[in-house]
Amino acid sequence: MSDNNVTYDFDEFWAEKEEQDKKIKVLGTVYSLPPSPRASVILKLMKLKKEVGKKAAIPEEELIEMAEEIIGPKEMRQMFEDGLTIKQLEDVMRKIWEFYTPPQKEDDSGNVPKSTSSKTGSS
């Protein structure tokens, strides 16, 4: 399929958005994060939450794999060489997920609604 037959060019759309990388500082070194995580990381997280429960801790091996996918394997090696502990990695990943998770809106009573209708159009 040639470019002339394309109805909508997402590559061009994303290039025009020019979202900025996010920056974090860990043990004295600044690291760049992508503006949005790869979908494969989100799918892996969703699958894990379904398997182990939403409140359960993610196994360390899976946590490290997801961190490598978001931050990069070279950068993760540097963090570990700098002395990063697994507890500190959990803190880093928790904050990274906050970057990528849209804030939930509260209703008039101060509660977060359980419906996802604003995202899916259903209640």
C-alpha positions as MATLAB code, in Angstrom:
seq = 'MSDNNVTYDFDEFWAEKEEQDKKIKVLGTVYSLPPSPRASVILKLMKLKKEVGKKAAIPEEELIEMAEEIIGPKEMRQMFEDGLTIKQLEDVMRKIWEFYTPPQKEDDSGNVPKSTSSKTGSS';
ca = [
       0.000    0.000    0.000;
       1.512    3.300   -1.032;
       1.448    6.426    1.115;
      -0.938    8.052   -1.400;
      -3.694    5.624   -0.384;
      -3.382    6.267    3.358;
      -6.564    7.610    4.917;
      -4.874    8.790    8.098;
      -1.141    8.959    8.857;
      -0.554    8.261   12.546;
       3.211    8.620   12.124;
       2.708   12.211   11.010;
       0.132   12.850   13.758;
       2.463   11.572   16.489;
       5.425   13.484   15.067;
       3.393   16.706   15.182;
       2.402   16.145   18.825;
       6.058   16.195   19.884;
       5.425   15.033   23.432;
       8.365   15.600   25.740;
      10.217   12.804   27.487;
       9.778   12.668   31.234;
      12.912   12.976   33.366;
      13.632   11.217   36.642;
      16.677   11.337   38.897;
      17.740    8.097   40.571;
      20.840    7.831   42.754;
      22.375   10.948   41.217;
      21.761   10.120   37.548;
      19.045   11.670   35.372;
      17.132    9.281   33.103;
      14.705   10.007   30.270;
      11.406    8.166   30.042;
       9.285    7.976   26.917;
       6.217   10.263   26.864;
       4.073    7.112   26.896;
       4.952    3.501   27.718;
       4.858    0.820   25.048;
       1.524   -0.971   24.868;
       3.267   -4.300   25.550;
       4.211   -3.075   29.035;
       0.631   -2.068   29.831;
      -0.690   -5.392   28.530;
       1.822   -7.263   30.685;
       0.785   -5.227   33.743;
      -2.915   -5.862   33.072;
      -2.277   -9.601   32.718;
      -0.260   -9.694   35.943;
      -2.927   -7.802   37.866;
      -5.525  -10.259   36.621;
      -3.362  -13.246   37.625;
      -2.160  -12.064   41.044;
      -4.865   -9.561   41.959;
      -4.877   -5.787   41.730;
      -3.501   -5.244   45.232;
      -0.830   -7.980   45.128;
       2.822   -7.142   44.657;
       4.283   -7.721   41.216;
       6.965  -10.445   41.262;
      10.486   -8.948   41.226;
      11.425  -10.616   37.931;
       8.382   -9.098   36.190;
       9.023   -5.709   37.808;
      12.595   -5.667   36.496;
      11.472   -6.718   32.988;
       8.870   -3.933   32.866;
      11.401   -1.415   34.181;
      13.854   -2.439   31.465;
      11.156   -1.991   28.807;
      10.311    1.518   30.019;
      13.660    2.827   31.258;
      15.983    0.685   29.125;
      18.263   -2.261   29.934;
      21.461   -0.164   29.899;
      19.902    2.382   32.231;
      18.648   -0.348   34.576;
      22.145   -1.877   34.726;
      23.474    1.564   35.669;
      20.884    1.916   38.433;
      21.791   -1.506   39.823;
      25.520   -0.684   39.629;
      24.750    2.521   41.539;
      23.204    0.389   44.305;
      19.467    0.528   43.592;
      17.563   -1.880   45.836;
      14.412   -3.784   44.859;
      12.412   -1.626   47.303;
      13.772    1.506   45.636;
      12.914    0.046   42.223;
       9.350   -0.465   43.437;
       9.255    3.221   44.443;
      10.633    4.279   41.048;
       8.124    2.164   39.135;
       5.211    3.324   41.297;
       6.068    6.953   40.486;
       6.538    6.155   36.785;
       3.055    4.575   36.680;
       1.690    7.774   38.230;
       3.172    9.699   35.283;
       1.366    7.439   32.837;
      -1.942    7.074   34.678;
      -4.481    9.843   34.131;
      -5.807   11.337   37.365;
      -9.196   10.017   38.432;
     -11.893   12.604   38.910;
     -13.870   12.770   42.129;
     -17.624   13.215   42.219;
     -19.360   15.857   44.371;
     -19.061   13.665   47.470;
     -15.267   13.316   47.050;
     -15.425    9.699   45.847;
     -13.848    8.349   42.688;
     -16.681    6.920   40.558;
     -16.464    3.199   39.762;
     -17.916    3.657   36.280;
     -15.561    4.017   33.336;
     -18.195    5.674   31.188;
     -15.989    8.673   30.454;
     -13.481    6.347   28.785;
     -15.738    3.806   27.142;
     -19.091    5.519   26.745;
     -20.793    2.864   28.848;
     -21.797    2.839   32.481;
];
